[in-house]
Amino acid sequence: MKILITGANGLLGQKLVALLTQTPDVALTATARGQNRLPTTEGYTYRSMDITDRQQVLDVIGEVQPDAVIHGAAMTDVDKCEIDKEACWAQNVTATEHIVAACQQTGAFLCHVSTDFIFDGAAGPYDEAAGPNPISFYGWSKYAAEKVVQHSGLAWGIARTVLVYGIAHDMSRSNIILWVKKSLEDGKTIKVVTDQFRSPTLAEDLAAGCALIAQKRATGIFNISGREVLTPYEMAIQTADYFGLDKSLITKADASTFTQTARRPPRTGFLIDKARQELGYAPRSFAEGIAHLAAQLNQPA
């Protein structure tokens, strides 16, 4: 099976490359804007592809002729999306239109990655049938992209996810586990919110869910997230417990004490029964995710 992924240099892309290069009978093409920043070049082909350039997308996907495309590239900085709406729409909606057009020409199955931010957070955790109602421009852009995919006439699967965490090979981005660990090791007091609820998702688990959708050509919407609904405060406490750090440095706060450009949905989180039953999706617990990251931190570079 030939699979092409977008956003190969990002966190999800890195995990997809690591997974799919070890998957029998998969010929992988990894794409991203600019140069390949992945740590290895073995087991896949890399193609530079700017998803906002329609002709480039049509050309690359047309040449590769993949059986399936996993579209994970997106502008995901929620506050930047609120400030630069034009760039957000170009990368999240118009780019998806380009991907869809290329898949229409080649007959490829499309697995599109979406987000819990399409919901207002009034009534989480959500199942796949819940009605979206975004409260940020990022959320609106991702909801619009879903609609592009759903109305495309393609065979498609949408992987919605929540609060993805993991370790990039170049340590280029932090996450709540690394932030809490470093802050407490440095003896810093941190404020962590107790009134937001999420299903934290290990990047490797999200990659596995997307791969299952693509390989099974599973159509429809699937919640691909962690299996628990936790507050950031609960995540911080679990992190401190795992690493044996001083929990007294963690103080409770509510979201109103933080100034952020874009609104965040207060209570999301996902119910993942459908993905478990139809895909065999089996994500790790948050405690297992912490242990997984800890093992990666201990590996020699």
N, C-alpha and C positions, 0 to 999 in steps of 0.2 A: 504494500500500500504506500502510495506517495502522499506525504503530508507536508504542507507548507505552513510555517508559522510567521506571524508578524510580531514585532516588538521583541526580537530575540535578545537584544542587549539588556532588557529590563529583568526584573526579579522573576516574574512568571516565565518569561522567555528562557532565561537561564535554566530554570528547573525543567521546562519542557524539553530543551535540548539534552540535558542530562538524562532524562527519562527515555525519550524516544530514540536516542542513539543506542540505548541498551535494549530496545524492544525489537524482537525478531520480526522480519518481514516488513519493516518500515524503512522507506527511503526518505530521509528528512532534508528539506530545504529550509534554512533559517534566514529570515530577512529582518532588516532594521535600517533606519536612516544612517547613512555614513558608514564608517569602518566597523568591522567585526571587533567587538570588545570582549568576546568570550575567551575563557582561558585555554581552550583546546580547539583545534580545527579538525579533529578526527571524527569520522563517522557521520558527517553531514556535509552539505554544500551550503555556503553562505552567499547570499545575493543582497547587495545594497538596494533598498527600495524605500522611497519616501511615500508613505501612504496618502499624503495630501496631493501627490502628483498623479493625476488620473492616468495619463499615458504610460507612466512608469509602472504603475500597478497592473494595467492591462498587458503591458509587454512582458513583465517578469512572470506573472501568473500564467499568461498565455504560452510562454516558452516552457515553463516547468510542467504544466498540465497536471496539477496535483489531483488526487482523488478527494482530498479534504483540505480545507484551510482552517487553521485555528487563529482567529483574529483577537489577539490580546493587547495589541498596541493601542494606547489611548493617552489623553492628557488627564491625569488623575489628581493633580493638586487642586483640591476643592476651592481654596481661596484664590489661587491664580485663575481658575476658570471663571470665578465671579468677577474678577477684575478685567481679564482679557477675554471677553465673550467671543470675539471673532476667532481668536486662535483656538479656543475650546471647541467651537462649532466645526471649524475646519478639520481638527484632528479627530473629533469624536463622532461627528455626523457625516460631513461631506466625505471624509476618508472611508467610512463604512459604505457609503454609496459606491465609491470606486471599487472596493473589495467585492461588493455584491455584483457589480457590473462584470467584473473579471470572472467571478464564479458562474454567472449566467452564461458567459461565452464558453467556458470550459466544462460546465456541468459538474463542478466540484461541490461537495457537501461543505456547508459553512458552520463551524462552531464559533459563536460570537460570545465574548466575555462581557458580562454586565455587572451590576452593583446593587447593593441594598439601598443606595442613595436615591433610587427611583421612588422610594416610599417616604411618607411624611413622618414615620416613626411614632404614630399615635397608637398603634395596635400590634406591635411585634410580639413574638416572632411570627414571621410570615410563611405561608406556603406558596406554591407556584401560581395559585389561582387568585391571590390577593390583588386588589386594584391599586396600581401605582398612583402616586400623587406627590411629585418631587417638590422640594422646598428650597433647592439651590439650583444655580444654572448648570453646574456639573450634573446634577441629577436629571435635569430636563434634557441635557444633551445625550445622556446615556439612554433615557427613555425614548427619545427621538430615534436614536440608532437602533434600538430594539424594534421599533415600528418599521424602519427601513428593511430590516432583516425579515420580519414577519410577513411583510407585503411583497417580498421579492420574487415569489414563485419558486424559490430554491428549496432543496431539502436542507433544513437548518435545525440546529440545536442552540439554545441560549444557555450559557452557564452563568448564573448570577452568583456573586460571591460577596463576602463581608470581611473587612479589616484584615487584609492579607499581611502576614508577617513571615520573615525568613531572613537568611543571610545571603547577600549578594557576594559573588566571588571577590569583588574588589572592596567590600565593606563600604560601598558608596551610599548606602542608606541605612538609617537606624530603624528601630521598631520599638514597641513598648517594652519588650523583654530586655533588649540591649540598653535602652535609656534608663530603665529602673535599676538594672545591675550596675551600670557605670555610676549613676548618681549616688546610690547607696554606698558603693565602694569608696567614693570620694567624700562620703560623710555629708552629702547635701540633703536638705529637707525638700521633699517634693510634694506638690499638690496633685491629687488624682481624683477625677470626677466619679461620683457615685450615682449620678442620675442619667447616665447613658448606658444602653445595653446593646451588645454586639455578640456575634458568633465568630470569635477570632479564628482565622483560617491559615494553617501552615501552607506556605507557597508550594511545597512538594505535593500536598494533598490537592490543591487546586489544579496543579499540572496533571495529576493522575485523573481527576474528574474530567478535565477537558480532553485528555487522551482517550478516555473511555467513550465519551460522546462521539468523537471523531471516528474512532475505530469501529464502533457499533453503528455509526450513522444514526444515532438516536435522535429522533425529532421531538421538538417541543422545548419547553422551558424546564430547566433543572436547577434546583438550589444546590450549589457546590460550596459548602462552607464547613467550618468546624461544627462539632456536634453539641456544644454547650452555649448557653446564653449567659454572658458575664458582663459585669461592669468593668471599666478600666481599673477601678480600685481593687476589685477582686483579682484581676490579672496581675496587678502590681504585688499584692500580698502573696499570691502563689509563686511569683518570681523570687521575691525575697526569701520565702520559705525554702525554695529549691536550692538557692545558692548560700543559704545560711547567713543572710544579711539582716541588718537592723530594721525591723518593721516599724519601729517608733518614729523613723524619719519620714514615713508615708502619712500624709495628712489628707483627710477627706475634704473634698470641695464639690460645689455643684457647677454646672456648665456656665451659669450666668457670671461666674467670677473670671471667665476667660473671654478676651476680646478676639473674635474671629470674624473675618469678612463675610463668609458664607454661613448660612444656618445649617446646623446638623440635625438629622432626625434623632429624637431622643431614645426611642426604643425600637430597634430593628431586630436583628437575629433571624435565623432561618430554621424552618422545619425541613429536614433532609430525608424524610421517609421515602419519597419518590426516587431520589437518586440511589439510595441504599437498595431498594427493591428492583428497580429497572436496570441499573447500571452495575450493581455490585460495588458501589462507592463506599469506602470504609475509612473515614478520616480519623486522625489521631485525636485524643483528648488534648486540652490545653497543657496539662501536666506533661504528657508525652511530647508535645511540641517543644516545651521548654527544654526537656532532656535532649531532644534532637538537636536543637540549636547549641546547647552546651557541648555536645559531642563534636559539632562542627567547629566550635571555637577552640577546642583542644587539639584539633588536627593540625599538623605542621603545614605551614604555607607552601 
